[in-house]
Amino acid sequence: MKPQIPFSDWEKLDIRVGKITKVEDHPKADKLYILEVNFGEEIGQRTIVAGLKKHYTKEQLENHLGVFIINMEPVVLRGIKSDGMTLAAVNGDESVIAILEPNKDITLGSKVR
């Protein structure tokens, strides 16, 4: 378990609901997908690179809602800029990864708190 953090650290995260609208293979990485994610009118579309290829097909991801951190510093992963992070549950040996998603329809861009 990681150390406790103050609530103010949690408040720094901007976690939002987005819809994965497009999934492409990363041209330079076997485990990565390039996701196009729609966060609604306020935020718009973002590109997020995610290591989900071993666990999901493109068809399983496209048009599905997910939960994402959108205020992380952008990072370049094998030449592709990623503007966020996909949140997922991961078991101990990382053999199972499950993307976090809302259990009912909700407006794109909704905050997670």
PyMOL commands that set and color helices and strands:
alter all, ss='L'
color gray80, all
select helices_A, chain A and resi 7-11+58-61
alter helices_A, ss='H'
color red, helices_A
select strands_A, chain A and resi 15-25+33-38+45-50+65-69+75-77+80-82+85-86+88-90+97-99
alter strands_A, ss='S'
color yellow, strands_A
deselect
rebuild
show_as cartoon
